[in-house]
Amino acid sequence: MVRGSKEVLQKAAKTLSDILVCPLSKQPLRYCEESNSLISDAIGVAFPIKNGVPCLVPRDGKILEEEDASKHDSDTNLSAVN
């Protein structure tokens, strides 16, 4: 991903954080840089971001292993970005 696209994505994430929630639990999502996905900690599911577009269709979600779900080191809670 080019640098400009990453900056646009970060700015968009701030705006989208006001409206994006997990399609299953309706709880806030957090962004994981490592996997380039949005994580629902409430249910332990990661939704991929493809070409800068979050794929929030429930069947696109990947159930996380316990150790993956507990990783918060380099992740950003989208509701805290504001």
N, C-alpha and C positions, 0 to 999 in steps of 0.2 A: 504494500500500500504506500502511495507517495505521501510525503509529509503534509501537503495541503489537505489531502483527503482525511488524514487523521485529525487534523485541527478542526475540520468541518464536522467530523463525527463527534468529537468531544463537545463542541458547541451544541450540536443537535441533541446529544445525550442530556445536556442540561435542560433543554426545552422539553424533550420527550419524557424526562423523569417525572414531570408533573402529571402525565397521563398514562404512561405505560405501567401495567401491573401484570402479574402472572395470569394467564388466561384460565388457569385451573383454580388457584387459591385466591385470586384477586388481591394478593399481597405484593408489596414492593419488590422490585428486582434489583440486583446489583450487577455491575459490569465486571467481568473477569478478563483482564488483558491477556493472560496466559492462554486461555482457550478461545478468546474472542467470542464470548457468549454472554447472555444474560442469565443469571442464576436466581432461582426462586429458593431461598433458604427455607421457606415454610414447608415445602414438599420435597426438596432435594432434587430439583430438575434443572437442567441447563438447556437454554434455547439458543441455537446458533445464530450468528450474525453473518449473513452471506452477502458479499458485495455491498456492505454498509447497511443492509436492511435486516432488522431483527425478524427472525422467523418464529412467530409466536403461535403457530398452529400446534395444538397439543400433540399431534403425532410426530412433530419434528423435535420435541423435547427428548432429552436423554437423561435417564435416571442416574444420579450421581452415586458413587461409592461414598461411604461415610467419611473417609479421609479427604476426598475431593470436596465434599460439601462443607467441611470444617475449615478449608483454606480461605483465609481472609487477608493474608499478608499483602498481596499486591492488588487486591480487588477493591473496587469502589462501590459503595452502596449508592445507587442512583438517587435515592431520596435525600442523601446527604450532600450531593454535588451542588445544590442550590446554594 
